[in-house]
Amino acid sequence: MSGDFLAQMADSSRARAQAARGACPETRLLGAARATAPPPKLRLAPGDFGLIAELKLRSPAAGALSDPGTDVAARVRAYAAAGAAAVSVLTEPERFDGALEHLRLAAAALAPLGVPAMRKDFLVDPYQVAEARAAGAGGVLLIVRMLPEAVLEAMIERARELGLFTLLETFDARDIERLEALTARIGTAGLLAGINCRDLATLEVVPSRLETLAPLLPRALPRVAESGVATAEDARRMGQAGYDLALVGSALMRAPDPAALAADMVAAGRLARRASGTDAR
């Protein structure tokens, strides 16, 4: 994802938000969001390790990862049964073949199991946070470098108002500095700090960045390793590095037995955290 790619995705996301607002005014959407049953909470004990398993039908870098006819409910239930703490659902339609309907289906399937769904997209407007809540989500992902300070704070405020957790995605030390300044202003309630180890210039995943950057993350926030985690051994390294969670998409989508891989990752990460005694908070 180059900087140009992020800018293109932001423009596309704004257009989607504008079209959605034209079809459903924000006051009506907020009413629907507040009337939706409360989603399950993200639960993770200090010193533990969990998995945010991802439903991702396509990747711009890797192409199609699953058939468009994927049984969304069956897949996310399998992730939950394997011990996933949450399930991330791509809703971006142009590059990832995502849809809000996937989020609705996933949230409905996960709610009886006590596992929250998280909307993952290139969100740029508080309206889209309300869309996520109305679809049943328990959390949203926001990309720190894509959003002006005022917009980022407004989106976090909306998420807090609606009872959603927010995963704040960073890519480098400068992003993390901005995240630290943000939390100094608005506090840490409901926030998670993520590092995506994809190099924005080359589009390549650089897993070593996860370990290099982890000590820079605010200690008060749960830490999430994003990208570059494909095996149980990778999860073990993340647990050893002090991460609380790993967000895994492509590896699970490609796995012959995604539930088995998810369970192995959770077990390996937990063993490493307990053996090392690390606690990000």
C-alpha atoms as one frame of an Amber mdcrd trajectory, in Angstrom:
protein
   0.000   0.000   0.000   1.801   3.110  -1.176   0.933   6.566   0.069  -0.877
   7.098  -3.233  -2.861   3.934  -2.583  -3.948   5.216   0.821  -4.973   8.527
  -0.742  -6.988   6.719  -3.422  -8.683   4.570  -0.811  -9.485   7.640   1.270
 -11.071   9.364  -1.728 -13.116   6.269  -2.550 -14.185   5.936   1.078 -15.342
   9.556   1.218 -17.428   8.997  -1.894 -19.024   5.916  -0.337 -19.774   7.797
   2.873 -21.328  10.674   0.939 -23.525   8.323  -1.094 -24.595   6.438   2.040
 -25.422   9.688   3.832 -27.594  10.691   0.886 -29.518   7.424   1.147 -29.755
   7.451   4.959 -29.299  10.722   6.874 -26.890  10.580   9.792 -29.563  11.189
  12.419 -31.524   8.176  11.179 -28.387   6.029  11.022 -27.427   6.975  14.581
 -30.894   6.040  15.737 -30.527   2.636  14.096 -27.060   2.181  15.568 -28.222
   2.971  19.087 -31.214   0.649  18.701 -29.023  -2.285  17.662 -28.383  -4.884
  20.358 -25.085  -4.295  22.198 -22.242  -6.263  20.563 -20.025  -8.662  22.513
 -17.061  -7.027  24.222 -13.462  -7.704  23.266 -12.090  -9.731  26.167  -8.377
 -10.242  26.749  -6.720 -10.691  30.124  -3.429  -8.868  30.812  -0.513 -11.084
  29.848  -2.672 -13.219  27.563  -2.509 -13.528  23.776  -5.403 -13.539  21.332
  -6.162 -13.645  17.644  -8.151 -11.237  15.497  -9.003 -13.572  12.629  -9.887
 -11.831   9.396 -12.452 -12.383   6.688 -10.737 -11.042   3.566 -11.911 -12.219
   0.154  -9.262 -10.373  -1.838  -5.924  -8.643  -1.361  -4.626  -5.997  -3.783
  -1.157  -7.530  -3.467  -2.105 -11.219  -3.651  -5.353 -11.238  -5.622  -8.357
 -13.409  -4.805  -8.099 -15.238  -1.490 -11.500 -16.916  -1.506 -14.470 -17.626
  -3.694 -17.021 -14.766  -3.765 -19.582 -17.326  -2.613 -17.765 -17.925   0.683
 -20.112 -18.854   3.529 -19.330 -15.879   5.739 -21.232 -17.142   8.779 -19.629
 -20.593   8.683 -16.122 -19.206   8.355 -16.390 -16.711  11.206 -18.003 -19.314
  13.465 -15.018 -21.573  12.760 -12.673 -18.761  13.760 -14.594 -18.245  16.993
 -14.579 -21.964  17.774 -10.795 -21.961  17.312 -10.451 -19.318  20.030 -10.382
 -16.030  18.113 -10.897 -13.026  20.394 -12.475 -11.038  17.540 -13.082 -11.302
  13.813 -12.053  -8.544  11.416 -14.276  -8.121   8.366 -13.122  -6.235   5.257
 -15.911  -4.015   3.953 -13.990  -2.146   1.209 -15.628  -3.152  -2.103 -13.281
  -2.045  -4.886  -9.928  -3.605  -3.983 -10.935  -6.176  -1.329 -14.334  -7.435
  -2.580 -15.795  -6.496   0.790 -19.271  -5.322   1.734 -21.183  -4.095   4.750
 -23.419  -7.131   4.281 -20.430  -9.359   5.128 -20.090  -7.455   8.398 -23.798
  -7.901   9.165 -23.619 -11.635   8.471 -20.463 -12.042  10.537 -21.748 -10.020
  13.488 -25.016 -11.958  13.564 -23.159 -15.284  13.501 -20.669 -14.238  16.182
 -23.008 -12.547  18.658 -24.356 -15.802  20.191 -20.735 -16.938  20.620 -19.707
 -13.789  22.514 -17.103 -12.741  19.925 -17.109  -9.204  18.471 -16.787  -8.367
  14.784 -14.558  -5.461  13.764 -15.080  -3.356  10.658 -11.842  -3.050   8.691
 -11.878  -0.484   5.907 -10.348   2.863   4.981 -12.728   4.787   7.215 -12.651
   8.577   6.984 -15.934   9.787   8.493 -17.721   9.339  11.841 -20.753   8.325
   9.756 -18.928   5.101   8.847 -18.368   4.285  12.525 -22.130   4.490  13.021
 -22.577   2.263   9.943 -20.365  -0.329  11.604 -22.362  -0.213  14.835 -25.674
  -0.446  12.967 -24.333  -3.541  11.195 -23.598  -5.162  14.562 -19.863  -4.521
  14.852 -18.117  -4.296  18.198 -15.083  -2.423  16.877 -13.522  -0.471  14.029
 -10.032  -0.044  12.608  -8.726   3.458  11.902  -5.508   4.181   9.997  -3.746
   6.951  11.907  -1.802   8.480   9.025  -4.884   8.752   6.801  -6.839  11.049
   9.116  -6.435  14.675  10.230  -6.305  15.077  14.006  -9.792  16.545  14.337
 -11.373  13.802  12.207  -9.490  11.042  14.011 -10.619  12.341  17.388 -14.215
  12.718  16.188 -14.247   9.140  14.940 -12.848   7.794  18.198 -15.402   9.849
  20.130 -18.178   8.367  17.995 -16.836   4.855  18.584 -16.763   5.434  22.339
 -20.263   6.890  22.293 -21.528   3.756  20.524 -19.558   1.308  22.687 -17.050
   0.207  20.053 -13.369  -0.525  20.530 -10.959   1.169  18.105  -7.824  -0.420
  16.672  -5.463   2.409  15.698  -3.187   1.211  12.920   0.346   2.588  12.603
   3.178   1.809  10.202   6.291   3.456  11.607   7.816   5.403  14.482   6.323
   8.694  13.297   2.826   7.201  13.333   3.462   5.870  16.830   4.572   9.317
  18.036   1.300  10.709  16.735  -0.593   7.928  18.497   1.143   8.733  21.770
   0.255  12.421  21.456  -3.341  11.476  20.678  -3.740   9.263  23.751  -2.157
  11.961  25.923  -4.997  14.256  24.834  -7.992  11.926  24.829  -7.024   9.005
  27.055  -6.776   5.307  26.274 -10.315   4.008  26.896 -11.405   1.546  24.234
  -8.221   1.889  22.186  -5.791  -0.704  20.832  -2.445   0.084  19.194  -1.559
  -1.824  16.044   1.550  -2.013  13.890   1.142  -3.003  10.252   4.554  -4.184
   9.065   3.883  -3.633   5.368   6.456  -1.331   3.765   4.457   1.466   2.152
   7.128   2.127  -0.476   7.743  -1.425  -1.723   4.388  -3.000  -0.711   6.349
  -5.862   0.846   5.676  -7.254   4.309   8.681  -6.806   6.622   7.922  -8.985
   9.682  11.012  -7.833  11.595   9.393  -4.399  11.958   6.871  -5.888  14.362
   9.593  -6.694  16.867  11.576  -3.516  16.198   8.637  -1.169  16.700   6.814
  -2.990  19.515   8.782  -1.279  22.332   7.725   2.133  20.975   4.003   1.506
  21.413   2.234   3.115  24.397   2.385   0.650  27.263  -1.150   1.446  28.413
  -2.710   0.035  25.227  -3.092  -3.583  24.105  -0.664  -4.199  21.234  -1.709
  -5.758  17.942   0.669  -7.242  15.361  -0.744  -6.794  11.860   0.531  -8.465
   8.682   3.499 -10.809   8.625   1.933 -13.383  10.977   1.292 -16.535   8.967
   2.290 -19.496  11.163   2.150 -20.655  14.762   5.857 -19.875  14.988   5.151
 -16.290  13.921   2.493 -16.070  16.640   5.004 -17.407  19.164   7.426 -14.627
  18.222   4.703 -12.034  18.591   3.807 -13.322  22.029   7.451 -13.254  23.010
   7.729  -9.673  21.741   4.892  -8.622  24.057   1.972  -8.394  21.660  -1.479
  -9.025  23.087  -3.079  -9.862  19.754  -2.221 -10.728  16.179  -4.485  -9.765
  13.278  -4.244 -12.511  10.651  -6.038 -12.470   7.311  -4.358 -13.863   4.206
  -2.791 -16.874   5.926  -6.128 -17.984   7.361  -7.975 -17.388   4.100  -5.467
 -19.567   2.226  -5.124 -22.297   4.851  -6.596 -25.736   4.026  -7.841 -25.864
   7.635  -8.151 -22.272   8.882  -9.650 -23.269  12.224  -6.696 -25.528  12.998
  -4.209 -22.810  12.055  -6.063 -20.255  14.169  -6.085 -22.574  17.183  -2.357
 -23.309  16.768  -1.577 -19.577  16.596  -3.557 -18.809  19.741  -1.880 -21.638
  21.653   1.632 -20.706  20.518   1.188 -17.025  21.314  -0.209 -17.755  24.753
   2.601 -20.126  25.656   5.164 -17.528  24.620   3.517 -14.746  26.616   3.310
 -16.882  29.723   6.872 -18.162  29.362   8.337 -14.696  28.838   6.210 -12.984
  31.466   5.818  -9.958  29.181   2.891  -7.613  29.652   2.431  -4.718  27.250
   0.378  -2.843  29.844
